[in-house]
Amino acid sequence: MNSKRPVNLDLGTFHFPLPAITSILHRISGIIIFVGVAFMLYGLQLSLSGEEGFSQVSELLNSFLAKLITWGILSALLYHLVAGIKHLLMDMGIGEELESGRAAAKITIAVSVILIVLAGVFVWA
């Protein structure tokens, strides 16, 4: 029997490397996009139902909560896009080494933050 095996795995004590965190965030952003598409399709269907539906959607999109949700979906989409490009580059053999993987993760976070802030300016303007 191996006595060095952990008895209790407390996920709060694990320290994930940055490439692992960006990979997990890529999966989470995909789930957010998947759920957000349902809301966007409902809004599209309602807005195309007629003048009254269009007015309802227009009024709804001016609310704080709708802008926050829109920004959240756009943020997930932008992060997913940037991380997806990183994964495509890795599929081509670029950035597969440990150090370049860490650098790519940092670049992914930096570019995503810039794009998310710009999306926020666009949504809240």
N, C-alpha and C positions, 0 to 999 in steps of 0.2 A: 504494500500500500504506500502510495506517495504522500508523505506528510507535508509537502511543500505546496500542495494544491490549495487554492483559496477556498475557504469555507463559505463565505458570503460575498457575492459580487455586488458591491455598491457602485452603481453607475455614476454617482456623484463624485466618487474619488478618482475616476479615470480622467486622464488628461489626453485628449485627442490631438493629434498633429493638425496643423492648418489645412493640409490637403484633404484630410478626412472630414473636417468640419465643412469645407466647401462642397464636398461630395454629398454630405447629408443635407446641406441647405439646397443643393440642386434637386434632390428628390422631394424635399418639402415644397419647394417652389413649384414643382410639377403638379403636386397635389392641389396647391392653392389655385393654380391656373385651371385645372380640371373642374374644381368646384365653382370657380369664378365664371367659367364659360356658361354654366347653367343660368346664373343671374343675368349675364349679358344677353344670352339668347332670349330669356323671358322679356327683358327690356326692349329688345329689338322687335319681338313679336307684338308686344303691347304698342310700341310706337308705330308699327305698320298697320295696326288694326283700324286706324282712323284718326281724325283730327283730335277727338277727345283723348284717345290713348296717347297720342303724341304729346298733348299738353300735360297729361299726367306724368309721363316720363321726363319731360322737360322740367317740370316743377320738382320732381323727385331728385333729379341730378343737381339741383341747386342747393340741396340740403348738405349739412356738414357730414352726416353719416355716409351719404352716397359718395361724396368727394373722397372721404377717407377710404371707403371700400374700393373705389376706382383707383386711387393711388396705390393701395395694397396690391390689387391685381396687376397693375402696370409694373410695380416694383418686382413682383414675382416673375412676371414675363421678362423684364429686362435682365434680372439676375440669371434666370434660366437660359436666356439667349447667350449671355457672356460665358457662363459655365459650359454651355453646350459647345460653343466655339473652342473653348479650352479642351474639351473632351475630343472634339474632332481633330484638333492638332495633335493630341496624344495618340489618337488612332493612326495618324500618319507617322508616328515615331518621334515627334517633336515634344520635348519636355517630359520624357518618361523617367529620366534619372532623378535621384532624390533631391538634389539641390535645385534643378530646373523645375521640378514639381512644386517645391516650396515657393519658388519665385512666381510660377504660374498661378498658384493659389493667391499670393499677395496681389498680383496684377488683377486677377478676377475680382477680388474684393474691392480694390481701389476703383477699377473701371465701373463696377456695379454701383458703388456708392455715388460716384459722380452722376451716372445716368439716373439713379433713383432720385437724387436731389433735383436734377433737371426736370424729371417727370413731376415731382412735387410742385415745382414752380409753374409748370404747364397746367396742372390740375387745379391749383389754388388761385391761378390768375384770373 
